[in-house]
Amino acid sequence: MHTAKTSFGSVKILVLAGTMLVTGCAGGSLSTREKGAGIGALGGAATGGIIGAAVGHPGAGAAIGGAFGLGAGALVGDQLQGQEITNYQQQQQIQRNQAEITRNRQTIQRLERQRNEY
């Protein structure tokens, strides 16, 4: 049977391994989806490990919690990433519209100058 000290040690090892996995696999900066998945996996593993320790199976609890947390975190991260993409696209459209407004104002000013010359 595991003692509380051994159970807590197992959870720490799983959290450390999860952290190294998430940061080690990143070739560049993490996307919002990847960040959500990593945070969910670590949070789920920690919570699962604590619950598992209460029933004498911290490793299994951490593994199950980590898997559920990974899935939930990835879903949340995916939604946030979708919102970021939508916001970016809207900002690009706003900038294009502002550029068109500026061109139209310049055209109007040019036409008014031409009209005043005649």
Sequence and secondary structure as in RCSB ss.txt:
>XXXX:A:sequence
MHTAKTSFGSVKILVLAGTMLVTGCAGGSLSTREKGAGIGALGGAATGGIIGAAVGHPGAGAAIGGAFGLGAGAL
VGDQLQGQEITNYQQQQQIQRNQAEITRNRQTIQRLERQRNEY
>XXXX:A:secstr
   HHHHHHHHHHHHHHHHHHHHHT SSS  HHHHHHHHHHHHHHHHHHHHHHHTT HHHHHHHHHHHHHHHHHH
HHHHHHHHHHHHHHHHHHHHHHHHHHHHHHHHHHHHHHHHHH 
